[in-house]
Amino acid sequence: MKKSGVPFNGTKEQEKQLLDVIEELRDTPGCLMPIMQKAQEIYDYLPYEVQKIISDELGVPMEKVYGVATFYAQFNLNPKGTYKISVCLGTACYVKGSGPILEELEKQLGIHDGECTNDGLFSLDTCRCVGACGLAPVLLVNDDVYGRVTVEQVAEILNKYR
């Protein structure tokens, strides 16, 4: 399991919330998944440190916790940035050039799909369709939609948020 390059900043209050959830659900059959879902609500993602708490408290092997976390798309192993960038790789966007846009974002940010910059400012994810096919290729930064994006516009878009 690879730790994120972003330092874990969990608080004692968050840890207490997690321990309370574990205590409340531990005797429920199939409790691992609901506990992990609540943990993600508390922390916004499931870093190694949170998975370890769940593993230790439930007496479940770390491999099982990690296996669930990586199998289900609902779980995030990396934190999300202040600015969440989503690049549409749906058919229309992909055909119109979203692949090179993703590559340029990865190059300029120094991260890959599913990762967060070390300063916590940007995270980068791909998605399958945002429903704006007429504007392809599309990328989103939080709730801001950018349509007909070109590789040359990537730096200008990022600079708006720096």
Number of C-alpha atoms within 10 A of each C-alpha: 8 8 12 16 14 16 12 15 8 13 10 9 10 15 16 11 15 23 17 12 16 22 13 12 15 16 10 9 7 10 14 19 13 15 20 23 16 15 25 19 12 16 18 16 20 22 24 19 12 21 20 17 16 22 18 12 13 15 9 13 13 16 12 13 18 18 11 14 21 13 9 10 8 10 17 17 22 21 24 22 18 16 19 17 26 23 27 27 23 20 14 20 26 18 12 19 18 26 17 13 22 24 15 18 20 15 11 12 19 12 17 17 17 16 24 27 20 17 11 16 15 22 24 24 18 19 12 14 15 17 12 16 17 11 16 24 26 29 29 19 19 12 10 9 14 17 16 16 19 15 15 10 13 16 13 9 14 16 8 7 11 8
